[in-house]
Amino acid sequence: MELEGKRVLISGATGGIGRAIAQELAGRECLLVLSSRRREELEQLARSLPGGVQRNEVVAADLAEPGAAEKLVEDAGDIDVLIANAALPASGKLDDFSSEHVRRAIRVNFESPILMARAVASKLAAKGEGHLVFISSLSGKVGSPRAALYGATKFGLRGFAFGLREDMHPHDVGVSIVSPGFVRGAGMWADAGVKPPPMIGMTTPEKVARAVTRAVERNRNEITVAPLRQRFIAEVGYRHPEFAARVQRRGGAERIASDLAAGQADKR
């Protein structure tokens, strides 16, 4: 579908990837509804984008709260595209999480995208046009140390999106997964102040944003945004999980993952 003039809801808009997506779509003259927990940052972002607050609306919402996902879609009004980008890092050993932390991670990363999609899917089907984009991760393809909970939400999100895509196909509504690898200057690595494994490469928020627009315009099933070597490793790991686990153990993945989890502990 053509994006120009379309009304797009972006969750997690004030994060690094969310900002890049907002900037990319604003440059394509979309009408944006920007959402995150922080209203002041949302308003600053809206003012900084082409069209300012006249073209870009803000809706503050904490998707960890029950009922927030459905209310966000209601408050956003008649949208044409949903980009479910908000997520919690959820890194660490499972017994380091409280029951509430587990519930928050599942609600934000998995349940909320499903509920937002449920709230908007029938409306898009009635229009016979629209698109749903779910921001996943390479953690949705390959298991890794200290990422059992996070990976579970991303594996689940991919499965949900692939099934929903088939259900929406008869209504000419697209569904896509965009799966970034390690992102430079944004996301969990930047927030935690930890460097990813050496020689594996990184992508950028701007490349993720361009992948989102490509997914909508070309109705792509899934786009992986990562350097070639990282994509190759992920595909091998997806098909041969025990081999991938041995490689990670020998490469010091547990130490790096522990540092990452420690840097994200306050974001649960």
ZADO-1210 file (C-alpha; in nm, 4 decimals, padded with zeros to 6 digits):
<atoms>
<atom x="00.0000" y="00.0000" z="00.0000" code="MET" pos="1"/>
<atom x="00.1066" y="00.3605" z="-00.0513" code="GLU" pos="2"/>
<atom x="00.2029" y="00.5335" z="00.2742" code="LEU" pos="3"/>
<atom x="00.1547" y="00.8966" z="00.1788" code="GLU" pos="4"/>
<atom x="-00.1383" y="01.0455" z="00.3694" code="GLY" pos="5"/>
<atom x="-00.1988" y="00.7300" z="00.5741" code="LYS" pos="6"/>
<atom x="-00.2639" y="00.7509" z="00.9477" code="ARG" pos="7"/>
<atom x="-00.0031" y="00.5436" z="01.1348" code="VAL" pos="8"/>
<atom x="00.0084" y="00.4471" z="01.5027" code="LEU" pos="9"/>
<atom x="00.3602" y="00.3835" z="01.6396" code="ILE" pos="10"/>
<atom x="00.4029" y="00.2390" z="01.9886" code="SER" pos="11"/>
<atom x="00.7348" y="00.2858" z="02.1643" code="GLY" pos="12"/>
<atom x="00.7861" y="00.6005" z="01.9577" code="ALA" pos="13"/>
<atom x="01.0356" y="00.7718" z="02.1899" code="THR" pos="14"/>
<atom x="01.2933" y="00.4908" z="02.1815" code="GLY" pos="15"/>
<atom x="01.5782" y="00.4949" z="01.9315" code="GLY" pos="16"/>
<atom x="01.4116" y="00.2669" z="01.6785" code="ILE" pos="17"/>
<atom x="01.0709" y="00.4279" z="01.7344" code="GLY" pos="18"/>
<atom x="01.2120" y="00.7749" z="01.6658" code="ARG" pos="19"/>
<atom x="01.3777" y="00.6560" z="01.3466" code="ALA" pos="20"/>
<atom x="01.0513" y="00.4996" z="01.2285" code="ILE" pos="21"/>
<atom x="00.8638" y="00.8221" z="01.3085" code="ALA" pos="22"/>
<atom x="01.1162" y="01.0324" z="01.1172" code="GLN" pos="23"/>
<atom x="01.1048" y="00.8010" z="00.8170" code="GLU" pos="24"/>
<atom x="00.7250" y="00.7984" z="00.7988" code="LEU" pos="25"/>
<atom x="00.6892" y="01.1699" z="00.8666" code="ALA" pos="26"/>
<atom x="00.9165" y="01.2276" z="00.5688" code="GLY" pos="27"/>
<atom x="00.6687" y="01.0286" z="00.3607" code="ARG" pos="28"/>
<atom x="00.3893" y="01.2620" z="00.4711" code="GLU" pos="29"/>
<atom x="00.2124" y="01.0125" z="00.6923" code="CYS" pos="30"/>
<atom x="-00.0219" y="01.1319" z="00.9669" code="LEU" pos="31"/>
<atom x="00.1389" y="00.9956" z="01.2809" code="LEU" pos="32"/>
<atom x="-00.0034" y="00.8966" z="01.6166" code="VAL" pos="33"/>
<atom x="00.2978" y="00.8673" z="01.8463" code="LEU" pos="34"/>
<atom x="00.2762" y="00.6691" z="02.1667" code="SER" pos="35"/>
<atom x="00.4978" y="00.5805" z="02.4624" code="SER" pos="36"/>
<atom x="00.4847" y="00.6223" z="02.8394" code="ARG" pos="37"/>
<atom x="00.6475" y="00.9675" z="02.8362" code="ARG" pos="38"/>
<atom x="00.4158" y="01.2457" z="02.7194" code="ARG" pos="39"/>
<atom x="00.6754" y="01.5235" z="02.7372" code="GLU" pos="40"/>
<atom x="00.9162" y="01.3317" z="02.5135" code="GLU" pos="41"/>
<atom x="00.6311" y="01.2475" z="02.2760" code="LEU" pos="42"/>
<atom x="00.5397" y="01.6142" z="02.2424" code="GLU" pos="43"/>
<atom x="00.9026" y="01.7081" z="02.1765" code="GLN" pos="44"/>
<atom x="00.9242" y="01.4386" z="01.9102" code="LEU" pos="45"/>
<atom x="00.6001" y="01.5513" z="01.7463" code="ALA" pos="46"/>
<atom x="00.7249" y="01.9107" z="01.7270" code="ARG" pos="47"/>
<atom x="01.0552" y="01.8023" z="01.5742" code="SER" pos="48"/>
<atom x="00.8980" y="01.6080" z="01.2865" code="LEU" pos="49"/>
<atom x="00.7800" y="01.7499" z="00.9524" code="PRO" pos="50"/>
<atom x="00.4301" y="01.8887" z="01.0011" code="GLY" pos="51"/>
<atom x="00.4851" y="01.9423" z="01.3744" code="GLY" pos="52"/>
<atom x="00.1930" y="01.9017" z="01.6116" code="VAL" pos="53"/>
<atom x="-00.0515" y="01.9939" z="01.3347" code="GLN" pos="54"/>
<atom x="00.0172" y="01.6624" z="01.1619" code="ARG" pos="55"/>
<atom x="00.1542" y="01.4448" z="01.4410" code="ASN" pos="56"/>
<atom x="-00.0570" y="01.3505" z="01.7429" code="GLU" pos="57"/>
<atom x="00.0568" y="01.2027" z="02.0734" code="VAL" pos="58"/>
<atom x="-00.1114" y="00.9492" z="02.3012" code="VAL" pos="59"/>
<atom x="00.0693" y="00.8566" z="02.6234" code="ALA" pos="60"/>
<atom x="00.0113" y="00.4938" z="02.7251" code="ALA" pos="61"/>
<atom x="00.1827" y="00.2420" z="02.9517" code="ASP" pos="62"/>
<atom x="00.1286" y="-00.0903" z="02.7783" code="LEU" pos="63"/>
<atom x="00.2278" y="-00.2772" z="03.0943" code="ALA" pos="64"/>
<atom x="-00.1066" y="-00.1717" z="03.2439" code="GLU" pos="65"/>
<atom x="-00.4127" y="-00.3952" z="03.1876" code="PRO" pos="66"/>
<atom x="-00.6446" y="-00.2529" z="02.9228" code="GLY" pos="67"/>
<atom x="-00.3896" y="-00.0001" z="02.7964" code="ALA" pos="68"/>
<atom x="-00.3416" y="-00.1649" z="02.4563" code="ALA" pos="69"/>
<atom x="-00.7094" y="-00.1514" z="02.3605" code="GLU" pos="70"/>
<atom x="-00.7463" y="00.2035" z="02.4928" code="LYS" pos="71"/>
<atom x="-00.4462" y="00.3166" z="02.2903" code="LEU" pos="72"/>
<atom x="-00.6031" y="00.1933" z="01.9686" code="VAL" pos="73"/>
<atom x="-00.9338" y="00.3575" z="02.0641" code="GLU" pos="74"/>
<atom x="-00.7624" y="00.6890" z="02.1406" code="ASP" pos="75"/>
<atom x="-00.5643" y="00.6727" z="01.8155" code="ALA" pos="76"/>
<atom x="-00.8828" y="00.6850" z="01.6104" code="GLY" pos="77"/>
<atom x="-00.9186" y="00.5645" z="01.2520" code="ASP" pos="78"/>
<atom x="-00.5699" y="00.4352" z="01.1684" code="ILE" pos="79"/>
<atom x="-00.4474" y="00.2687" z="00.8497" code="ASP" pos="80"/>
<atom x="-00.1227" y="00.1199" z="00.9795" code="VAL" pos="81"/>
<atom x="-00.0191" y="-00.0164" z="01.3198" code="LEU" pos="82"/>
<atom x="00.3505" y="-00.0430" z="01.4051" code="ILE" pos="83"/>
<atom x="00.3842" y="-00.2386" z="01.7302" code="ALA" pos="84"/>
<atom x="00.7335" y="-00.1400" z="01.8381" code="ASN" pos="85"/>
<atom x="00.7171" y="-00.1016" z="02.2179" code="ALA" pos="86"/>
<atom x="00.9066" y="-00.3661" z="02.4157" code="ALA" pos="87"/>
<atom x="01.0787" y="-00.4300" z="02.7464" code="LEU" pos="88"/>
<atom x="01.4321" y="-00.5821" z="02.7398" code="PRO" pos="89"/>
<atom x="01.3517" y="-00.8767" z="02.9725" code="ALA" pos="90"/>
<atom x="01.7124" y="-00.9994" z="02.9909" code="SER" pos="91"/>
<atom x="01.8425" y="-01.2119" z="03.2760" code="GLY" pos="92"/>
<atom x="01.8023" y="-01.5497" z="03.4410" code="LYS" pos="93"/>
<atom x="01.4398" y="-01.6418" z="03.4946" code="LEU" pos="94"/>
<atom x="01.4734" y="-01.6659" z="03.8729" code="ASP" pos="95"/>
<atom x="01.6025" y="-01.3067" z="03.8780" code="ASP" pos="96"/>
<atom x="01.2582" y="-01.1864" z="03.7663" code="PHE" pos="97"/>
<atom x="00.9730" y="-01.1296" z="04.0061" code="SER" pos="98"/>
<atom x="00.6309" y="-01.2574" z="03.9064" code="SER" pos="99"/>
<atom x="00.5336" y="-00.8992" z="03.8278" code="GLU" pos="100"/>
<atom x="00.8382" y="-00.8534" z="03.6030" code="HIS" pos="101"/>
<atom x="00.7394" y="-01.1659" z="03.4095" code="VAL" pos="102"/>
<atom x="00.3842" y="-01.0425" z="03.3674" code="ARG" pos="103"/>
<atom x="00.5038" y="-00.6961" z="03.2526" code="ARG" pos="104"/>
<atom x="00.7398" y="-00.8409" z="02.9920" code="ALA" pos="105"/>
<atom x="00.4771" y="-01.0735" z="02.8481" code="ILE" pos="106"/>
<atom x="00.2121" y="-00.8017" z="02.8511" code="ARG" pos="107"/>
<atom x="00.4237" y="-00.5374" z="02.6751" code="VAL" pos="108"/>
<atom x="00.6172" y="-00.7578" z="02.4320" code="ASN" pos="109"/>
<atom x="00.3546" y="-01.0160" z="02.3402" code="PHE" pos="110"/>
<atom x="00.0059" y="-00.9570" z="02.4756" code="GLU" pos="111"/>
<atom x="-00.0212" y="-00.5868" z="02.3876" code="SER" pos="112"/>
<atom x="00.0687" y="-00.6293" z="02.0177" code="PRO" pos="113"/>
<atom x="-00.1919" y="-00.9050" z="01.9948" code="ILE" pos="114"/>
<atom x="-00.4592" y="-00.6965" z="02.1652" code="LEU" pos="115"/>
<atom x="-00.3809" y="-00.3898" z="01.9523" code="MET" pos="116"/>
<atom x="-00.4033" y="-00.6037" z="01.6403" code="ALA" pos="117"/>
<atom x="-00.7328" y="-00.7500" z="01.7588" code="ARG" pos="118"/>
<atom x="-00.8712" y="-00.4013" z="01.8190" code="ALA" pos="119"/>
<atom x="-00.7833" y="-00.2722" z="01.4728" code="VAL" pos="120"/>
<atom x="-00.7910" y="-00.5785" z="01.2439" code="ALA" pos="121"/>
<atom x="-01.1666" y="-00.5892" z="01.1820" code="SER" pos="122"/>
<atom x="-01.1715" y="-00.2171" z="01.1002" code="LYS" pos="123"/>
<atom x="-00.8935" y="-00.2568" z="00.8447" code="LEU" pos="124"/>
<atom x="-01.0657" y="-00.5615" z="00.6977" code="ALA" pos="125"/>
<atom x="-01.3850" y="-00.3589" z="00.6548" code="ALA" pos="126"/>
<atom x="-01.1872" y="-00.0923" z="00.4667" code="LYS" pos="127"/>
<atom x="-01.0131" y="-00.3544" z="00.2548" code="GLY" pos="128"/>
<atom x="-00.6763" y="-00.1898" z="00.3127" code="GLU" pos="129"/>
<atom x="-00.4199" y="-00.1500" z="00.5869" code="GLY" pos="130"/>
<atom x="-00.1076" y="-00.3004" z="00.7381" code="HIS" pos="131"/>
<atom x="00.0158" y="-00.4352" z="01.0712" code="LEU" pos="132"/>
<atom x="00.3904" y="-00.4338" z="01.1456" code="VAL" pos="133"/>
<atom x="00.5385" y="-00.6112" z="01.4467" code="PHE" pos="134"/>
<atom x="00.8946" y="-00.5281" z="01.5498" code="ILE" pos="135"/>
<atom x="01.0553" y="-00.8540" z="01.6598" code="SER" pos="136"/>
<atom x="01.4242" y="-00.9451" z="01.6916" code="SER" pos="137"/>
<atom x="01.6786" y="-01.2081" z="01.5934" code="LEU" pos="138"/>
<atom x="01.6042" y="-01.3316" z="01.9463" code="SER" pos="139"/>
<atom x="01.2800" y="-01.4543" z="01.7895" code="GLY" pos="140"/>
<atom x="01.4835" y="-01.7017" z="01.5835" code="LYS" pos="141"/>
<atom x="01.7720" y="-01.8161" z="01.8026" code="VAL" pos="142"/>
<atom x="01.7821" y="-01.8841" z="02.1750" code="GLY" pos="143"/>
<atom x="02.0659" y="-01.7288" z="02.3750" code="SER" pos="144"/>
<atom x="02.1827" y="-01.7081" z="02.7388" code="PRO" pos="145"/>
<atom x="01.9912" y="-01.4794" z="02.9750" code="ARG" pos="146"/>
<atom x="01.7185" y="-01.4270" z="02.7137" code="ALA" pos="147"/>
<atom x="01.4673" y="-01.7039" z="02.7813" code="ALA" pos="148"/>
<atom x="01.1830" y="-01.4662" z="02.8644" code="LEU" pos="149"/>
<atom x="01.2639" y="-01.2062" z="02.5988" code="TYR" pos="150"/>
<atom x="01.3148" y="-01.4737" z="02.3342" code="GLY" pos="151"/>
<atom x="00.9873" y="-01.6405" z="02.4247" code="ALA" pos="152"/>
<atom x="00.7960" y="-01.3180" z="02.3589" code="THR" pos="153"/>
<atom x="00.9704" y="-01.2649" z="02.0247" code="LYS" pos="154"/>
<atom x="00.9342" y="-01.6263" z="01.9089" code="PHE" pos="155"/>
<atom x="00.5658" y="-01.6012" z="01.9984" code="GLY" pos="156"/>
<atom x="00.5231" y="-01.2706" z="01.8175" code="LEU" pos="157"/>
<atom x="00.6602" y="-01.4179" z="01.4943" code="ARG" pos="158"/>
<atom x="00.4222" y="-01.7122" z="01.5137" code="GLY" pos="159"/>
<atom x="00.1290" y="-01.4828" z="01.5815" code="PHE" pos="160"/>
<atom x="00.2150" y="-01.2534" z="01.2915" code="ALA" pos="161"/>
<atom x="00.2570" y="-01.5360" z="01.0412" code="PHE" pos="162"/>
<atom x="-00.0800" y="-01.6846" z="01.1341" code="GLY" pos="163"/>
<atom x="-00.2561" y="-01.3472" z="01.1357" code="LEU" pos="164"/>
<atom x="-00.1110" y="-01.2684" z="00.7940" code="ARG" pos="165"/>
<atom x="-00.2976" y="-01.5643" z="00.6469" code="GLU" pos="166"/>
<atom x="-00.6205" y="-01.4631" z="00.8204" code="ASP" pos="167"/>
<atom x="-00.5966" y="-01.1050" z="00.6893" code="MET" pos="168"/>
<atom x="-00.4895" y="-01.1937" z="00.3356" code="HIS" pos="169"/>
<atom x="-00.8469" y="-01.2331" z="00.2023" code="PRO" pos="170"/>
<atom x="-00.9216" y="-00.8789" z="00.3244" code="HIS" pos="171"/>
<atom x="-00.6190" y="-00.7194" z="00.1494" code="ASP" pos="172"/>
<atom x="-00.4639" y="-00.6269" z="00.4838" code="VAL" pos="173"/>
<atom x="-00.0920" y="-00.6921" z="00.5158" code="GLY" pos="174"/>
<atom x="00.0953" y="-00.8252" z="00.8182" code="VAL" pos="175"/>
<atom x="00.4733" y="-00.8102" z="00.8529" code="SER" pos="176"/>
<atom x="00.7490" y="-00.8952" z="01.1000" code="ILE" pos="177"/>
<atom x="01.0632" y="-00.6789" z="01.1077" code="VAL" pos="178"/>
<atom x="01.3468" y="-00.8455" z="01.2979" code="SER" pos="179"/>
<atom x="01.6521" y="-00.6302" z="01.3780" code="PRO" pos="180"/>
<atom x="01.9834" y="-00.7742" z="01.4879" code="GLY" pos="181"/>
<atom x="02.2222" y="-00.5795" z="01.7089" code="PHE" pos="182"/>
<atom x="02.1394" y="-00.2084" z="01.6693" code="VAL" pos="183"/>
<atom x="02.4067" y="00.0607" z="01.6951" code="ARG" pos="184"/>
<atom x="02.3250" y="00.3634" z="01.9104" code="GLY" pos="185"/>
<atom x="01.9774" y="00.2471" z="02.0135" code="ALA" pos="186"/>
<atom x="01.7928" y="-00.0381" z="02.1752" code="GLY" pos="187"/>
<atom x="01.9058" y="-00.2727" z="02.4496" code="MET" pos="188"/>
<atom x="02.2801" y="-00.2759" z="02.3755" code="TRP" pos="189"/>
<atom x="02.3072" y="00.1025" z="02.3785" code="ALA" pos="190"/>
<atom x="02.0830" y="00.1336" z="02.6854" code="ASP" pos="191"/>
<atom x="02.2911" y="-00.1182" z="02.8791" code="ALA" pos="192"/>
<atom x="02.6259" y="00.0263" z="02.7670" code="GLY" pos="193"/>
<atom x="02.7459" y="-00.3175" z="02.6515" code="VAL" pos="194"/>
<atom x="02.9205" y="-00.4067" z="02.3268" code="LYS" pos="195"/>
<atom x="02.7834" y="-00.7048" z="02.1303" code="PRO" pos="196"/>
<atom x="03.0107" y="-00.9944" z="02.0294" code="PRO" pos="197"/>
<atom x="03.3040" y="-00.8759" z="01.8150" code="PRO" pos="198"/>
<atom x="03.3207" y="-00.9208" z="01.4369" code="MET" pos="199"/>
<atom x="02.9482" y="-00.9873" z="01.4066" code="ILE" pos="200"/>
<atom x="02.8365" y="-00.6450" z="01.2860" code="GLY" pos="201"/>
<atom x="02.5534" y="-00.4081" z="01.3746" code="MET" pos="202"/>
<atom x="02.2671" y="-00.2336" z="01.2007" code="THR" pos="203"/>
<atom x="02.1204" y="00.1141" z="01.2594" code="THR" pos="204"/>
<atom x="01.7793" y="00.2492" z="01.3642" code="PRO" pos="205"/>
<atom x="01.7502" y="00.4166" z="01.0235" code="GLU" pos="206"/>
<atom x="01.7876" y="00.0823" z="00.8437" code="LYS" pos="207"/>
<atom x="01.5180" y="-00.0668" z="01.0651" code="VAL" pos="208"/>
<atom x="01.2910" y="00.2281" z="00.9801" code="ALA" pos="209"/>
<atom x="01.3482" y="00.1818" z="00.6082" code="ARG" pos="210"/>
<atom x="01.2686" y="-00.1885" z="00.6473" code="ALA" pos="211"/>
<atom x="00.9367" y="-00.0955" z="00.8084" code="VAL" pos="212"/>
<atom x="00.8378" y="00.1204" z="00.5119" code="THR" pos="213"/>
<atom x="00.9498" y="-00.1503" z="00.2696" code="ARG" pos="214"/>
<atom x="00.7450" y="-00.4105" z="00.4579" code="ALA" pos="215"/>
<atom x="00.4308" y="-00.1985" z="00.4198" code="VAL" pos="216"/>
<atom x="00.4845" y="-00.0831" z="00.0631" code="GLU" pos="217"/>
<atom x="00.5772" y="-00.4287" z="-00.0682" code="ARG" pos="218"/>
<atom x="00.3662" y="-00.6337" z="00.1740" code="ASN" pos="219"/>
<atom x="00.6643" y="-00.8383" z="00.2884" code="ARG" pos="220"/>
<atom x="00.6126" y="-01.1292" z="00.5261" code="ASN" pos="221"/>
<atom x="00.9365" y="-01.0799" z="00.7215" code="GLU" pos="222"/>
<atom x="01.2434" y="-00.8598" z="00.6878" code="ILE" pos="223"/>
<atom x="01.5571" y="-00.9276" z="00.8903" code="THR" pos="224"/>
<atom x="01.7653" y="-00.6128" z="00.9421" code="VAL" pos="225"/>
<atom x="02.1222" y="-00.7185" z="01.0125" code="ALA" pos="226"/>
<atom x="02.4585" y="-00.7589" z="00.8364" code="PRO" pos="227"/>
<atom x="02.4902" y="-01.0639" z="00.6113" code="LEU" pos="228"/>
<atom x="02.7106" y="-01.2543" z="00.8545" code="ARG" pos="229"/>
<atom x="02.4645" y="-01.2027" z="01.1387" code="GLN" pos="230"/>
<atom x="02.1691" y="-01.3091" z="00.9237" code="ARG" pos="231"/>
<atom x="02.3562" y="-01.6238" z="00.8178" code="PHE" pos="232"/>
<atom x="02.4386" y="-01.7151" z="01.1785" code="ILE" pos="233"/>
<atom x="02.0774" y="-01.6584" z="01.2798" code="ALA" pos="234"/>
<atom x="01.9431" y="-01.8799" z="01.0013" code="GLU" pos="235"/>
<atom x="02.1869" y="-02.1594" z="01.0875" code="VAL" pos="236"/>
<atom x="02.0992" y="-02.1249" z="01.4541" code="GLY" pos="237"/>
<atom x="01.7276" y="-02.1361" z="01.3778" code="TYR" pos="238"/>
<atom x="01.7647" y="-02.4659" z="01.1939" code="ARG" pos="239"/>
<atom x="02.0339" y="-02.6181" z="01.4175" code="HIS" pos="240"/>
<atom x="01.9760" y="-02.4906" z="01.7731" code="PRO" pos="241"/>
<atom x="02.2151" y="-02.7325" z="01.9456" code="GLU" pos="242"/>
<atom x="02.4991" y="-02.6353" z="01.7113" code="PHE" pos="243"/>
<atom x="02.4227" y="-02.2667" z="01.7736" code="ALA" pos="244"/>
<atom x="02.4264" y="-02.3267" z="02.1501" code="ALA" pos="245"/>
<atom x="02.7730" y="-02.4872" z="02.1338" code="ARG" pos="246"/>
<atom x="02.9080" y="-02.1982" z="01.9271" code="VAL" pos="247"/>
<atom x="02.7675" y="-01.9447" z="02.1737" code="GLN" pos="248"/>
<atom x="02.9209" y="-02.1247" z="02.4725" code="ARG" pos="249"/>
<atom x="03.2636" y="-02.1300" z="02.3122" code="ARG" pos="250"/>
<atom x="03.2351" y="-01.7667" z="02.2043" code="GLY" pos="251"/>
<atom x="03.1722" y="-01.6271" z="02.5517" code="GLY" pos="252"/>
<atom x="02.8060" y="-01.5470" z="02.4918" code="ALA" pos="253"/>
<atom x="02.7145" y="-01.6127" z="02.8550" code="GLU" pos="254"/>
<atom x="02.9545" y="-01.3463" z="02.9849" code="ARG" pos="255"/>
<atom x="02.8303" y="-01.0871" z="02.7356" code="ILE" pos="256"/>
<atom x="02.4676" y="-01.1779" z="02.8094" code="ALA" pos="257"/>
<atom x="02.5272" y="-01.1441" z="03.1836" code="SER" pos="258"/>
<atom x="02.6697" y="-00.7942" z="03.1346" code="ASP" pos="259"/>
<atom x="02.3735" y="-00.7049" z="02.9148" code="LEU" pos="260"/>
<atom x="02.1218" y="-00.8317" z="03.1708" code="ALA" pos="261"/>
<atom x="02.2918" y="-00.6380" z="03.4496" code="ALA" pos="262"/>
<atom x="02.2743" y="-00.3190" z="03.2438" code="GLY" pos="263"/>
<atom x="01.9030" y="-00.3657" z="03.1812" code="GLN" pos="264"/>
<atom x="01.7883" y="-00.4792" z="03.5243" code="ALA" pos="265"/>
<atom x="01.6348" y="-00.1407" z="03.6081" code="ASP" pos="266"/>
<atom x="01.4195" y="-00.1418" z="03.2916" code="LYS" pos="267"/>
<atom x="01.2009" y="-00.4377" z="03.3797" code="ARG" pos="268"/>
</atoms>
